[in-house]
């Protein structure tokens, strides 16, 4: 996916969410946007998460994110029997496009939705957004963890 395709997909997502929210309210819009999304996350992330450690999967995804202009880094934070990694995104391509649809930040419609779909697809994995550019941080940081890596 190229950067222009990414922005077009984001516009479609923001537009759909805005329409659903106006028509049905926040909760129904959220659940409707999630329909089928965990299955997509399984397809996208499954092969990467099947690797022995999260960091191996995240490192393999760096070229994909960098190709669409997001400038990603991954850090292994595995410790105390927990397989864990940080995904650091230096560029958020959604900061401006969200405003076109009346959203102050892209986080709820893009990142939080992605995180929830990932959790539903992989219930053994916990995810958390630690930092958001939309709220003034210099980067977006996502933490993922699952049981299993012995250190």
C-alpha positions, 0 to 999 in steps of 0.5 A: 500500500502506498501513502496515497492509498493509505490516506484514501483508506483512512478517508474512507474509514473516517467517513464511514465512522462519522456516518455511522456515529451520526446514524447510530451513536458511538457504541454501534458505530464502533462495533460496526467498524469492528465487524470483520476487522479481527479476521483481517488482523489475523491475516495481516499479523498472524504470520508475524505473530507466529514467529518465536518472539514479538520483536521478530515479527515487528522487525519484519514489519518495519519495511512495510510501515516505512514504505508507506512513510511512517518511519517505524522502529521496534524495541524488544522489551521482553522481561520476566517471562513476558514476550513484549515489544514497542512499536514506535511510529515517528510519522502519523499520516492521519493527523491532518486527514482526520480534521477533514471529517471533524475529528480532533485526533485520528486515534479513536478511529484508526489506532484504538480500532486497530488495537481492539481488532488485534486484541479480538484476533489475538486474545493472548496478546495485550496491546496499549497505546503509550504515546500519541503524536496527536496529543503532543508526543514526538512519536506514537508508541504502542506496547504489545505483550504476551506470555511466553518468552523466558529471559 
